[in-house]
Amino acid sequence: MHFAPDTIESLDAAVALCNTAAAASRSRTEELADVDALLALLDRFRYSGRRDRDEPERLEVLATRARLRALWRLTRDDAAAEVNTMLADARAMPFLIRHDGYDWHLHATSLDAPLAERIRVETAMALLDVIRDDEWERLRECAAPDCDGVFTDFSRNGSKRFCSVRCGNRVNQVLFRERGRG
C-alpha cells in the first residue's frame, strides 16, 4: 500500500478530528470544546485557507466530524457514494497548488471556502485514493471495547487493531490478568 503524502496527511488529519469526540478521545472529554482547541488542531495539521475563528465555524466542523466518523463504519461501496456526495455538494474541482512549504499537491476547493467544507473535501479526496486502491479495510475502528476511536492502518501487513498503543496495552493487560486467574 502506497499513498501520496497529501493523502496520508489528509487521512491523519481526519482521524485526529474524528478522535476529538468524547467517546474516542484519550481524555474522554470533548476535545474541541472551544474555538481555541479547533485552531490548535488546524495548526497541527497545517490547514490552509480561510478561518472564521468563531463558534458557528466550530459547530460546522463538529457536524463534519460526525459525518467523517460515520464513514469509517461504511462499506467501500457505500463510502464511495458518500465521498461522491461530499465532492458534489462542494462543487469540487481538483487543481494543483503549492503553498506553505508543500510541493505540488491537490486541492479541490478554493482557500476561501468555509473550513468545514474544505475539511470534507480534503478528506474525500484522500478517500478517493483509498477506495480506488481497494484499501478500504485499512480504515478501522479501535478493537478496544471501551474505545470509539478510529484509525487508518498504514502498517505493511495491515494487522493493526487498536487506535493507539495505549488501547492495545490496556486490552493486553486485561487479557494477561484473565489468563493469570484462569
C-alpha positions as CSV (number, residue, x, y, z in Angstrom):
1,M,0.0,0.0,0.0
2,H,1.5,3.3,-1.0
3,F,-0.4,6.7,-0.9
4,A,0.8,10.1,-1.8
5,P,2.0,12.3,1.1
6,D,-1.0,14.6,0.9
7,T,-3.4,11.6,1.0
8,I,-1.7,10.3,4.2
9,E,-1.7,13.8,5.8
10,S,-5.4,14.2,5.0
11,L,-6.2,10.8,6.4
12,D,-4.2,11.6,9.5
13,A,-6.0,14.9,10.0
14,A,-9.4,13.2,9.5
15,V,-8.5,10.6,12.1
16,A,-7.3,13.2,14.5
17,L,-10.5,15.2,14.0
18,C,-12.7,12.1,14.5
19,N,-10.9,11.2,17.6
20,T,-11.6,14.5,19.3
21,A,-15.1,13.3,20.2
22,A,-15.6,12.5,23.8
23,A,-16.2,8.8,23.2
24,A,-13.0,8.5,21.2
25,S,-10.6,10.9,22.9
26,R,-7.9,9.9,25.3
27,S,-9.3,12.3,27.9
28,R,-12.9,11.0,27.4
29,T,-14.0,14.6,27.1
30,E,-14.9,16.8,24.1
31,E,-11.6,18.0,22.8
32,L,-13.0,20.7,20.5
33,A,-15.0,22.4,23.3
34,D,-14.0,25.8,22.1
35,V,-12.6,27.7,19.1
36,D,-9.0,27.8,20.5
37,A,-9.0,24.0,20.6
38,L,-10.1,23.8,17.0
39,L,-7.5,26.3,16.0
40,A,-4.8,24.2,17.7
41,L,-5.9,21.2,15.7
42,L,-5.9,23.1,12.5
43,D,-2.4,24.4,13.2
44,R,-1.2,20.9,14.0
45,F,-2.3,19.7,10.5
46,R,-1.4,22.9,8.7
47,Y,-4.9,23.5,7.3
48,S,-4.5,26.4,4.9
49,G,-7.2,28.9,3.8
50,R,-9.9,30.8,5.5
51,R,-10.6,30.6,9.2
52,D,-13.5,32.4,10.7
53,R,-12.4,31.6,14.2
54,D,-15.9,31.7,15.6
55,E,-18.5,29.4,17.2
56,P,-20.6,28.8,14.1
57,E,-17.4,27.6,12.3
58,R,-16.6,25.3,15.2
59,L,-20.1,23.8,15.2
60,E,-19.9,23.2,11.4
61,V,-16.6,21.4,12.0
62,L,-18.3,19.2,14.7
63,A,-21.0,18.3,12.2
64,T,-18.4,17.4,9.7
65,R,-16.6,15.3,12.3
66,A,-19.8,13.3,12.8
67,R,-20.1,12.8,9.1
68,L,-16.5,11.6,8.8
69,R,-16.8,9.3,11.8
70,A,-19.7,7.7,10.1
71,L,-17.6,7.0,7.0
72,W,-15.4,4.6,9.0
73,R,-18.4,2.3,9.5
74,L,-19.5,2.2,5.9
75,T,-18.7,-0.5,3.3
76,R,-16.4,0.5,0.5
77,D,-19.3,0.9,-2.0
78,D,-21.4,3.0,0.5
79,A,-18.4,5.1,1.3
80,A,-17.8,5.8,-2.4
81,A,-21.4,7.1,-2.7
82,E,-20.8,9.4,0.4
83,V,-17.5,10.6,-1.0
84,N,-19.1,11.5,-4.3
85,T,-21.9,13.3,-2.4
86,M,-19.4,15.4,-0.4
87,L,-17.5,16.3,-3.5
88,A,-20.7,17.2,-5.4
89,D,-22.1,19.2,-2.6
90,A,-18.9,21.4,-2.6
91,R,-18.8,21.5,-6.4
92,A,-15.3,20.3,-6.0
93,M,-12.9,20.8,-8.9
94,P,-9.4,19.4,-8.3
95,F,-6.4,21.6,-9.0
96,L,-2.7,21.5,-8.2
97,I,-1.3,24.0,-5.8
98,R,1.9,24.8,-3.9
99,H,1.8,26.6,-0.5
100,D,3.3,26.8,2.9
101,G,6.3,24.8,2.1
102,Y,4.4,22.0,0.4
103,D,5.3,20.9,-3.1
104,W,2.6,20.4,-5.7
105,H,-0.5,18.7,-4.3
106,L,-4.2,18.5,-4.9
107,H,-6.9,20.8,-3.6
108,A,-10.5,20.8,-4.8
109,T,-12.0,23.8,-3.1
110,S,-10.8,27.4,-3.0
111,L,-8.9,28.6,0.0
112,D,-11.7,30.9,0.9
113,A,-14.3,28.1,1.1
114,P,-15.7,27.5,4.5
115,L,-13.4,25.5,6.8
116,A,-15.8,22.5,7.3
117,E,-16.3,22.2,3.5
118,R,-12.6,22.2,2.9
119,I,-12.1,19.5,5.6
120,R,-14.8,17.4,4.0
121,V,-13.4,17.8,0.5
122,E,-9.8,17.2,1.5
123,T,-10.8,14.0,3.3
124,A,-13.0,12.9,0.4
125,M,-10.0,13.4,-2.0
126,A,-7.9,11.2,0.3
127,L,-10.6,8.6,0.5
128,L,-10.8,8.5,-3.3
129,D,-7.3,7.0,-3.3
130,V,-8.2,4.5,-0.6
131,I,-11.3,3.4,-2.5
132,R,-9.5,3.3,-5.9
133,D,-6.7,1.3,-4.4
134,D,-9.1,-1.2,-2.8
135,E,-7.6,-0.5,0.6
136,W,-10.9,0.4,2.4
137,E,-10.3,-2.3,5.0
138,R,-7.4,-0.1,6.2
139,L,-9.9,2.3,7.8
140,R,-10.8,0.8,11.1
141,E,-12.5,1.3,14.4
142,C,-10.4,0.5,17.5
143,A,-10.8,-3.1,18.8
144,A,-10.7,-2.0,22.4
145,P,-14.2,-2.5,23.8
146,D,-14.2,0.8,25.7
147,C,-12.9,3.0,22.8
148,D,-14.7,4.5,19.9
149,G,-11.5,5.7,18.2
150,V,-10.9,5.3,14.5
151,F,-7.6,4.9,12.7
152,T,-6.0,4.2,9.3
153,D,-3.8,1.2,9.3
154,F,-0.7,2.1,7.4
155,S,1.2,-0.9,8.6
156,R,2.8,-3.2,6.0
157,N,0.7,-6.3,6.7
158,G,-2.5,-4.4,7.6
159,S,-2.9,-6.1,11.0
160,K,-3.2,-3.1,13.3
161,R,-6.2,-3.5,15.7
162,F,-6.0,-0.5,18.0
163,C,-6.1,3.3,17.5
164,S,-3.2,3.7,19.9
165,V,-0.5,1.8,21.8
166,R,-2.4,2.9,24.9
167,C,-5.5,1.0,23.9
168,G,-3.5,-2.1,22.8
169,N,-1.7,-2.2,26.1
170,R,-4.9,-1.8,28.1
171,V,-6.6,-4.7,26.3
172,N,-3.5,-6.9,26.5
173,Q,-3.2,-6.2,30.2
174,V,-6.8,-7.2,30.8
175,L,-6.2,-10.4,28.8
176,F,-3.0,-11.1,30.7
177,R,-4.8,-10.8,34.1
178,E,-7.6,-13.0,32.9
179,R,-5.1,-15.7,31.9
180,G,-3.4,-15.4,35.3
181,R,-6.7,-16.0,37.1
182,G,-7.6,-19.0,34.9
